[in-house]
Amino acid sequence: GTGAFLSVLGRNGVGKTTLMRAMLGLLDRTEGEIRLDGQDINRMATHQRARAGIGYVPQGRGILPRFTVYENLQLGGFARTSDRGKELEALVFDMFPILREFRGRAGGNLSGGQQQQLAIARALMTDPRIILLDEPAEGIQPNIVELIEEAILSLNRRFGITIVLVEQNIEFARRASTDFAILEKGRVVASGPIAGLTDDLIHRHMAV
């Protein structure tokens, strides 16, 4: 099936990362509900959410610097309930050839762009239904940004994984998303199908 692709936009510091943390159950108190396939996951613990099929690529990537690329990928597999490990591994190396090449290298010795590829690959190893990505292009050299954007699009369109992307790049959001939400001061001030993301809205809520 095809998954949705939601871009969460807004100026810096408007609560985008907080929203991510709420979805992952890392906050003590959240109002409202968070639904995955119609099931309210607000009461689920973080590890249960991973098992329910939520993959997460945090800001700053969160890979383990002393573990090799391959060990980092194996860690992604711990939350997996399916038996698709070998298949997913092949997929990851196909999508990010550099990771196959550097599989024995310590995560901390990769460039920022390579670490970001590893973080996305590790999320994919959980065999997720949803992947949350927190500003995946931040601080990454432009030629790698393109590769990462392609990978995210491919996860959504080829594999039907729902993507929730916190992003500053409006062009990519417009190109990739099915839906958008703009946050301001921790509240959603505008949302809907991506066709509704007008220049006027961007001016009003995102212009610095």
DRENPA-3360 file (N, C-alpha, C; in nm, 2 decimals, always signed):
BEGIN
1 = GTGAFLSV = +0.08/-0.12/+0.00/+0.00/+0.00/+0.00/+0.09/+0.12/+0.00 ~ +0.02/+0.24/-0.03/+0.10/+0.36/-0.02/+0.08/+0.43/+0.11 ~ +0.19/+0.48/+0.17/+0.18/+0.55/+0.29/+0.17/+0.70/+0.27 ~ +0.12/+0.77/+0.37/+0.12/+0.91/+0.36/+0.26/+0.97/+0.38 ~ +0.27/+1.10/+0.34/+0.40/+1.16/+0.36/+0.37/+1.30/+0.42 ~ +0.38/+1.32/+0.55/+0.35/+1.44/+0.61/+0.47/+1.52/+0.64 ~ +0.48/+1.65/+0.60/+0.59/+1.74/+0.63/+0.54/+1.83/+0.74 ~ +0.61/+1.84/+0.85/+0.58/+1.93/+0.96/+0.68/+2.05/+0.95;
9 = LGRNGVGK = +0.62/+2.16/+0.92/+0.70/+2.28/+0.89/+0.69/+2.38/+1.00 ~ +0.78/+2.48/+1.01/+0.77/+2.59/+1.10/+0.90/+2.65/+1.13 ~ +0.90/+2.77/+1.19/+1.03/+2.83/+1.22/+1.10/+2.74/+1.33 ~ +1.23/+2.77/+1.35/+1.30/+2.70/+1.45/+1.24/+2.72/+1.59 ~ +1.24/+2.62/+1.67/+1.20/+2.63/+1.81/+1.05/+2.64/+1.83 ~ +0.97/+2.59/+1.73/+0.82/+2.60/+1.75/+0.76/+2.47/+1.80 ~ +0.84/+2.38/+1.84/+0.79/+2.26/+1.90/+0.78/+2.14/+1.80 ~ +0.86/+2.15/+1.70/+0.86/+2.03/+1.60/+0.92/+1.91/+1.66;
17 = TTLMRAML = +1.03/+1.93/+1.73/+1.10/+1.81/+1.79/+1.01/+1.76/+1.91 ~ +0.95/+1.85/+1.98/+0.86/+1.81/+2.08/+0.74/+1.72/+2.03 ~ +0.69/+1.75/+1.91/+0.59/+1.67/+1.85/+0.64/+1.53/+1.82 ~ +0.77/+1.52/+1.77/+0.83/+1.39/+1.75/+0.84/+1.31/+1.87 ~ +0.88/+1.38/+1.98/+0.90/+1.31/+2.11/+0.77/+1.26/+2.16 ~ +0.66/+1.34/+2.14/+0.53/+1.30/+2.19/+0.49/+1.17/+2.11 ~ +0.52/+1.17/+1.98/+0.48/+1.05/+1.90/+0.55/+0.93/+1.95 ~ +0.67/+0.95/+2.00/+0.75/+0.84/+2.04/+0.73/+0.80/+2.19;
25 = GLLDRTEG = +0.65/+0.88/+2.26/+0.62/+0.84/+2.40/+0.73/+0.89/+2.49 ~ +0.81/+0.99/+2.45/+0.92/+1.03/+2.53/+0.88/+1.15/+2.62 ~ +0.76/+1.19/+2.61/+0.71/+1.30/+2.70/+0.62/+1.24/+2.80 ~ +0.62/+1.29/+2.92/+0.53/+1.24/+3.03/+0.38/+1.27/+3.00 ~ +0.36/+1.40/+2.96/+0.22/+1.44/+2.95/+0.19/+1.50/+2.81 ~ +0.11/+1.43/+2.74/+0.06/+1.49/+2.62/-0.09/+1.49/+2.61 ~ -0.14/+1.60/+2.57/-0.29/+1.61/+2.55/-0.32/+1.56/+2.41 ~ -0.45/+1.51/+2.40/-0.49/+1.47/+2.27/-0.45/+1.32/+2.25;
33 = EIRLDGQD = -0.47/+1.28/+2.13/-0.43/+1.14/+2.10/-0.35/+1.13/+1.97 ~ -0.27/+1.02/+1.97/-0.19/+0.99/+1.85/-0.23/+0.86/+1.80 ~ -0.27/+0.85/+1.68/-0.33/+0.73/+1.62/-0.24/+0.67/+1.52 ~ -0.22/+0.54/+1.52/-0.15/+0.46/+1.42/-0.24/+0.36/+1.37 ~ -0.28/+0.37/+1.24/-0.38/+0.27/+1.19/-0.50/+0.27/+1.27 ~ -0.55/+0.38/+1.32/-0.67/+0.38/+1.40/-0.66/+0.35/+1.54 ~ -0.54/+0.30/+1.58/-0.52/+0.26/+1.72/-0.45/+0.37/+1.80 ~ -0.50/+0.41/+1.91/-0.44/+0.52/+1.99/-0.32/+0.47/+2.06;
41 = INRMATHQ = -0.20/+0.53/+2.02/-0.08/+0.47/+2.08/-0.03/+0.56/+2.19 ~ -0.11/+0.66/+2.24/-0.06/+0.75/+2.34/-0.03/+0.67/+2.47 ~ -0.09/+0.56/+2.49/-0.07/+0.49/+2.62/+0.05/+0.39/+2.61 ~ +0.10/+0.37/+2.49/+0.20/+0.27/+2.47/+0.34/+0.33/+2.51 ~ +0.42/+0.24/+2.57/+0.56/+0.28/+2.60/+0.64/+0.29/+2.47 ~ +0.75/+0.36/+2.48/+0.84/+0.38/+2.36/+0.87/+0.25/+2.29 ~ +0.92/+0.15/+2.37/+0.96/+0.03/+2.30/+0.85/-0.04/+2.24 ~ +0.73/-0.03/+2.29/+0.61/-0.09/+2.23/+0.58/-0.02/+2.10;
49 = RARAGIGY = +0.60/+0.11/+2.10/+0.58/+0.19/+1.97/+0.67/+0.14/+1.86 ~ +0.80/+0.11/+1.90/+0.89/+0.06/+1.80/+0.84/-0.07/+1.75 ~ +0.79/-0.15/+1.84/+0.74/-0.28/+1.79/+0.61/-0.27/+1.71 ~ +0.54/-0.16/+1.74/+0.41/-0.13/+1.66/+0.45/-0.08/+1.52 ~ +0.58/-0.05/+1.50/+0.62/-0.02/+1.36/+0.65/+0.13/+1.34 ~ +0.70/+0.20/+1.45/+0.75/+0.33/+1.43/+0.90/+0.34/+1.44 ~ +0.96/+0.38/+1.33/+1.10/+0.40/+1.32/+1.13/+0.55/+1.34 ~ +1.25/+0.58/+1.40/+1.28/+0.72/+1.44/+1.42/+0.76/+1.39;
57 = VPQGRGIL = +1.44/+0.87/+1.32/+1.57/+0.92/+1.29/+1.58/+1.06/+1.36 ~ +1.64/+1.06/+1.48/+1.65/+1.18/+1.56/+1.74/+1.29/+1.50 ~ +1.72/+1.41/+1.54/+1.81/+1.52/+1.51/+1.94/+1.48/+1.57 ~ +2.05/+1.51/+1.50/+2.18/+1.47/+1.55/+2.20/+1.32/+1.53 ~ +2.11/+1.25/+1.47/+2.12/+1.11/+1.42/+2.13/+1.00/+1.52 ~ +2.19/+1.02/+1.64/+2.18/+0.92/+1.75/+2.24/+0.79/+1.72 ~ +2.34/+0.78/+1.63/+2.40/+0.65/+1.61/+2.51/+0.63/+1.72 ~ +2.55/+0.51/+1.74/+2.65/+0.48/+1.85/+2.79/+0.48/+1.79;
65 = PRFTVYEN = +2.87/+0.58/+1.83/+3.00/+0.61/+1.76/+3.10/+0.50/+1.77 ~ +3.10/+0.42/+1.88/+3.20/+0.32/+1.89/+3.16/+0.19/+1.83 ~ +3.03/+0.17/+1.79/+2.99/+0.05/+1.72/+3.01/+0.07/+1.57 ~ +3.04/-0.04/+1.51/+3.06/-0.04/+1.36/+2.93/-0.01/+1.30 ~ +2.94/+0.03/+1.17/+2.82/+0.05/+1.09/+2.73/-0.08/+1.10 ~ +2.79/-0.19/+1.08/+2.71/-0.32/+1.08/+2.64/-0.34/+1.22 ~ +2.71/-0.31/+1.33/+2.65/-0.33/+1.46/+2.54/-0.23/+1.48 ~ +2.56/-0.11/+1.43/+2.45/-0.01/+1.44/+2.32/-0.06/+1.37;
73 = LQLGGFAR = +2.34/-0.12/+1.26/+2.23/-0.18/+1.18/+2.16/-0.29/+1.25 ~ +2.25/-0.38/+1.32/+2.19/-0.49/+1.39/+2.10/-0.44/+1.51 ~ +2.15/-0.33/+1.57/+2.07/-0.27/+1.68/+1.93/-0.23/+1.63 ~ +1.92/-0.18/+1.51/+1.79/-0.15/+1.45/+1.70/-0.27/+1.44 ~ +1.76/-0.39/+1.42/+1.68/-0.51/+1.41/+1.62/-0.56/+1.54 ~ +1.67/-0.51/+1.65/+1.61/-0.56/+1.78/+1.47/-0.54/+1.80 ~ +1.42/-0.43/+1.75/+1.28/-0.39/+1.77/+1.19/-0.47/+1.66 ~ +1.25/-0.54/+1.57/+1.18/-0.59/+1.46/+1.10/-0.72/+1.50;
81 = TSDRGKEL = +0.98/-0.73/+1.46/+0.90/-0.85/+1.50/+0.89/-0.94/+1.38 ~ +0.92/-0.89/+1.26/+0.91/-0.97/+1.14/+1.04/-1.05/+1.12 ~ +1.04/-1.14/+1.03/+1.17/-1.22/+1.00/+1.23/-1.17/+0.87 ~ +1.22/-1.04/+0.84/+1.27/-0.99/+0.71/+1.41/-0.94/+0.72 ~ +1.49/-0.98/+0.83/+1.62/-0.92/+0.85/+1.71/-0.92/+0.73 ~ +1.73/-1.04/+0.67/+1.82/-1.05/+0.56/+1.78/-0.96/+0.44 ~ +1.65/-0.97/+0.41/+1.59/-0.89/+0.30/+1.61/-0.74/+0.33 ~ +1.59/-0.69/+0.45/+1.60/-0.55/+0.48/+1.75/-0.51/+0.47;
89 = EALVFDMF = +1.84/-0.60/+0.52/+1.98/-0.57/+0.51/+2.02/-0.55/+0.36 ~ +1.97/-0.64/+0.28/+2.01/-0.62/+0.13/+1.95/-0.49/+0.08 ~ +1.83/-0.46/+0.12/+1.77/-0.33/+0.08/+1.85/-0.21/+0.12 ~ +1.89/-0.21/+0.24/+1.97/-0.10/+0.30/+2.10/-0.08/+0.23 ~ +2.17/-0.19/+0.20/+2.30/-0.18/+0.13/+2.28/-0.14/-0.02 ~ +2.16/-0.18/-0.07/+2.13/-0.14/-0.21/+2.10/+0.01/-0.21 ~ +2.03/+0.06/-0.11/+2.00/+0.20/-0.11/+2.11/+0.29/-0.07 ~ +2.20/+0.24/+0.02/+2.32/+0.32/+0.06/+2.44/+0.24/+0.04;
97 = PILREFRG = +2.50/+0.23/-0.08/+2.61/+0.14/-0.10/+2.73/+0.18/-0.01 ~ +2.74/+0.30/+0.03/+2.86/+0.34/+0.11/+2.86/+0.26/+0.24 ~ +2.74/+0.23/+0.29/+2.73/+0.15/+0.42/+2.78/+0.01/+0.41 ~ +2.76/-0.05/+0.29/+2.82/-0.18/+0.27/+2.97/-0.17/+0.27 ~ +3.02/-0.07/+0.20/+3.16/-0.04/+0.19/+3.23/-0.02/+0.32 ~ +3.16/+0.05/+0.41/+3.21/+0.09/+0.54/+3.15/+0.01/+0.65 ~ +3.10/-0.11/+0.62/+3.03/-0.19/+0.73/+3.11/-0.21/+0.85 ~ +3.25/-0.22/+0.84/+3.33/-0.25/+0.95/+3.38/-0.13/+1.02;
105 = RAGGNLSG = +3.35/-0.01/+0.97/+3.40/+0.11/+1.03/+3.32/+0.16/+1.14 ~ +3.38/+0.23/+1.24/+3.31/+0.28/+1.36/+3.22/+0.39/+1.31 ~ +3.10/+0.39/+1.37/+3.00/+0.50/+1.33/+3.05/+0.64/+1.35 ~ +3.13/+0.66/+1.46/+3.19/+0.79/+1.49/+3.29/+0.84/+1.38 ~ +3.34/+0.74/+1.30/+3.44/+0.78/+1.20/+3.37/+0.81/+1.06 ~ +3.24/+0.82/+1.06/+3.17/+0.85/+0.93/+3.15/+1.00/+0.92 ~ +3.14/+1.05/+0.80/+3.10/+1.19/+0.79/+2.95/+1.21/+0.83 ~ +2.91/+1.34/+0.85/+2.78/+1.36/+0.89/+2.67/+1.30/+0.79;
113 = GQQQQLAI = +2.70/+1.32/+0.66/+2.61/+1.26/+0.56/+2.60/+1.11/+0.57 ~ +2.72/+1.05/+0.59/+2.72/+0.90/+0.60/+2.65/+0.86/+0.73 ~ +2.66/+0.93/+0.84/+2.59/+0.90/+0.96/+2.44/+0.91/+0.94 ~ +2.40/+1.01/+0.86/+2.26/+1.03/+0.84/+2.20/+0.91/+0.76 ~ +2.28/+0.86/+0.66/+2.24/+0.74/+0.58/+2.23/+0.62/+0.68 ~ +2.32/+0.61/+0.77/+2.32/+0.50/+0.86/+2.20/+0.51/+0.96 ~ +2.17/+0.63/+1.00/+2.05/+0.65/+1.09/+1.92/+0.61/+1.02 ~ +1.91/+0.64/+0.89/+1.79/+0.61/+0.82/+1.78/+0.46/+0.79;
121 = ARALMTDP = +1.90/+0.40/+0.76/+1.91/+0.26/+0.74/+1.87/+0.18/+0.86 ~ +1.92/+0.23/+0.98/+1.89/+0.16/+1.10/+1.74/+0.16/+1.13 ~ +1.68/+0.28/+1.10/+1.53/+0.28/+1.12/+1.46/+0.18/+1.03 ~ +1.51/+0.17/+0.91/+1.45/+0.08/+0.82/+1.47/-0.07/+0.86 ~ +1.57/-0.10/+0.93/+1.60/-0.23/+0.98/+1.49/-0.28/+1.08 ~ +1.42/-0.18/+1.14/+1.31/-0.22/+1.23/+1.18/-0.27/+1.15 ~ +1.19/-0.26/+1.02/+1.07/-0.30/+0.93/+0.95/-0.21/+0.97 ~ +0.97/-0.08/+0.97/+0.86/+0.01/+1.02/+0.75/+0.03/+0.93;
129 = RIILLDEP = +0.64/+0.07/+0.98/+0.52/+0.12/+0.90/+0.53/+0.27/+0.89 ~ +0.59/+0.33/+0.99/+0.61/+0.48/+0.99/+0.75/+0.51/+1.02 ~ +0.81/+0.61/+0.95/+0.94/+0.66/+0.99/+0.93/+0.81/+1.02 ~ +0.97/+0.85/+1.14/+0.97/+0.99/+1.18/+1.12/+1.04/+1.15 ~ +1.13/+1.15/+1.08/+1.26/+1.21/+1.05/+1.27/+1.35/+1.10 ~ +1.36/+1.38/+1.19/+1.38/+1.51/+1.24/+1.49/+1.59/+1.17 ~ +1.45/+1.68/+1.08/+1.55/+1.76/+1.00/+1.67/+1.68/+0.95 ~ +1.64/+1.58/+0.86/+1.75/+1.49/+0.82/+1.86/+1.56/+0.73;
137 = AEGIQPNI = +1.83/+1.68/+0.68/+1.92/+1.74/+0.59/+2.01/+1.84/+0.66 ~ +1.98/+1.86/+0.79/+2.05/+1.97/+0.86/+2.20/+1.94/+0.87 ~ +2.28/+2.04/+0.83/+2.42/+2.03/+0.85/+2.49/+1.93/+0.76 ~ +2.42/+1.90/+0.65/+2.48/+1.80/+0.56/+2.51/+1.86/+0.42 ~ +2.62/+1.82/+0.36/+2.67/+1.87/+0.24/+2.56/+1.85/+0.13 ~ +2.54/+1.95/+0.04/+2.43/+1.95/-0.06/+2.42/+1.82/-0.14 ~ +2.53/+1.77/-0.19/+2.53/+1.65/-0.28/+2.47/+1.53/-0.20 ~ +2.50/+1.52/-0.07/+2.44/+1.41/+0.01/+2.30/+1.43/+0.04;
145 = VELIEEAI = +2.26/+1.56/+0.06/+2.12/+1.59/+0.09/+2.03/+1.53/-0.02 ~ +2.07/+1.55/-0.14/+1.99/+1.50/-0.25/+1.97/+1.34/-0.24 ~ +2.08/+1.28/-0.21/+2.08/+1.13/-0.19/+1.98/+1.09/-0.08 ~ +1.99/+1.17/+0.03/+1.90/+1.14/+0.14/+1.76/+1.16/+0.11 ~ +1.73/+1.27/+0.04/+1.59/+1.30/+0.00/+1.54/+1.19/-0.09 ~ +1.62/+1.15/-0.19/+1.58/+1.04/-0.28/+1.55/+0.91/-0.20 ~ +1.63/+0.88/-0.10/+1.61/+0.76/-0.01/+1.47/+0.77/+0.06 ~ +1.45/+0.89/+0.12/+1.32/+0.91/+0.19/+1.20/+0.90/+0.10;
153 = LSLNRRFG = +1.21/+0.96/-0.02/+1.10/+0.94/-0.12/+1.08/+0.80/-0.16 ~ +1.19/+0.73/-0.17/+1.18/+0.59/-0.21/+1.12/+0.50/-0.10 ~ +1.15/+0.53/+0.02/+1.09/+0.46/+0.13/+0.94/+0.47/+0.13 ~ +0.89/+0.59/+0.09/+0.75/+0.62/+0.09/+0.69/+0.56/-0.03 ~ +0.75/+0.59/-0.15/+0.68/+0.55/-0.28/+0.70/+0.41/-0.31 ~ +0.82/+0.36/-0.29/+0.84/+0.22/-0.33/+0.80/+0.12/-0.23 ~ +0.81/+0.16/-0.10/+0.79/+0.06/+0.01/+0.66/+0.09/+0.09 ~ +0.60/+0.20/+0.05/+0.47/+0.23/+0.12/+0.48/+0.27/+0.27;
161 = ITIVLVEQ = +0.60/+0.31/+0.31/+0.62/+0.35/+0.45/+0.57/+0.49/+0.47 ~ +0.49/+0.51/+0.57/+0.44/+0.65/+0.60/+0.56/+0.73/+0.66 ~ +0.57/+0.85/+0.61/+0.69/+0.94/+0.65/+0.63/+1.06/+0.72 ~ +0.69/+1.09/+0.84/+0.66/+1.21/+0.91/+0.79/+1.29/+0.91 ~ +0.80/+1.40/+0.84/+0.93/+1.47/+0.82/+0.92/+1.61/+0.88 ~ +1.01/+1.63/+0.98/+1.02/+1.77/+1.03/+1.13/+1.84/+0.94 ~ +1.09/+1.95/+0.88/+1.18/+2.00/+0.77/+1.17/+2.15/+0.76 ~ +1.29/+2.21/+0.72/+1.29/+2.35/+0.69/+1.28/+2.37/+0.54;
169 = NIEFARRA = +1.31/+2.27/+0.46/+1.32/+2.28/+0.32/+1.18/+2.27/+0.25 ~ +1.12/+2.39/+0.22/+0.99/+2.39/+0.17/+0.98/+2.32/+0.03 ~ +1.08/+2.34/-0.05/+1.08/+2.29/-0.19/+1.07/+2.13/-0.18 ~ +1.15/+2.07/-0.09/+1.15/+1.93/-0.08/+1.01/+1.88/-0.02 ~ +0.96/+1.96/+0.08/+0.83/+1.93/+0.13/+0.73/+1.92/+0.02 ~ +0.73/+2.02/-0.06/+0.63/+2.03/-0.17/+0.65/+1.92/-0.27 ~ +0.77/+1.88/-0.30/+0.80/+1.78/-0.40/+0.76/+1.64/-0.34 ~ +0.78/+1.62/-0.21/+0.77/+1.48/-0.16/+0.64/+1.45/-0.09;
177 = STDFAILE = +0.57/+1.56/-0.03/+0.47/+1.53/+0.07/+0.33/+1.50/+0.00 ~ +0.25/+1.43/+0.08/+0.11/+1.42/+0.04/+0.03/+1.53/+0.13 ~ +0.08/+1.55/+0.25/+0.02/+1.64/+0.35/+0.12/+1.73/+0.42 ~ +0.07/+1.84/+0.48/+0.16/+1.92/+0.55/+0.09/+1.97/+0.68 ~ +0.17/+2.01/+0.78/+0.12/+2.08/+0.90/+0.22/+2.18/+0.93 ~ +0.18/+2.30/+0.97/+0.26/+2.41/+1.01/+0.24/+2.43/+1.16 ~ +0.35/+2.43/+1.23/+0.34/+2.45/+1.38/+0.39/+2.60/+1.41 ~ +0.32/+2.65/+1.51/+0.36/+2.78/+1.56/+0.34/+2.78/+1.71;
185 = KGRVVASG = +0.44/+2.80/+1.79/+0.43/+2.80/+1.94/+0.36/+2.67/+1.98 ~ +0.40/+2.56/+1.93/+0.36/+2.43/+1.97/+0.22/+2.39/+1.93 ~ +0.15/+2.47/+1.85/+0.02/+2.44/+1.80/+0.02/+2.43/+1.65 ~ -0.07/+2.34/+1.59/-0.08/+2.33/+1.45/-0.17/+2.45/+1.40 ~ -0.11/+2.54/+1.32/-0.18/+2.66/+1.28/-0.24/+2.64/+1.14 ~ -0.19/+2.55/+1.06/-0.24/+2.52/+0.93/-0.20/+2.38/+0.89 ~ -0.29/+2.30/+0.82/-0.26/+2.17/+0.78/-0.35/+2.13/+0.67 ~ -0.32/+2.02/+0.60/-0.40/+1.97/+0.50/-0.32/+1.90/+0.39;
193 = PIAGLTDD = -0.39/+1.87/+0.27/-0.31/+1.82/+0.16/-0.21/+1.92/+0.11 ~ -0.10/+1.87/+0.06/+0.02/+1.95/+0.03/-0.02/+2.06/-0.07 ~ -0.12/+2.04/-0.16/-0.16/+2.14/-0.26/-0.21/+2.27/-0.19 ~ -0.24/+2.26/-0.06/-0.29/+2.38/+0.02/-0.18/+2.46/+0.08 ~ -0.05/+2.41/+0.06/+0.06/+2.49/+0.12/+0.09/+2.61/+0.03 ~ +0.03/+2.72/+0.05/+0.04/+2.83/-0.03/+0.16/+2.92/+0.01 ~ +0.20/+3.00/-0.08/+0.31/+3.10/-0.05/+0.27/+3.19/+0.06 ~ +0.14/+3.22/+0.06/+0.09/+3.31/+0.16/+0.11/+3.25/+0.30;
201 = LIHRHMAV = +0.07/+3.12/+0.32/+0.09/+3.05/+0.44/+0.24/+3.05/+0.48 ~ +0.32/+3.02/+0.39/+0.47/+3.01/+0.42/+0.52/+3.15/+0.47 ~ +0.47/+3.25/+0.40/+0.51/+3.39/+0.44/+0.47/+3.42/+0.58 ~ +0.34/+3.38/+0.61/+0.28/+3.42/+0.73/+0.35/+3.34/+0.85 ~ +0.38/+3.21/+0.83/+0.42/+3.13/+0.94/+0.57/+3.09/+0.94 ~ +0.63/+3.11/+0.83/+0.77/+3.06/+0.82/+0.87/+3.16/+0.78 ~ +0.83/+3.28/+0.73/+0.93/+3.38/+0.69/+1.00/+3.42/+0.82 ~ +1.13/+3.44/+0.81/+1.20/+3.47/+0.94/+1.19/+3.62/+0.97;
% end
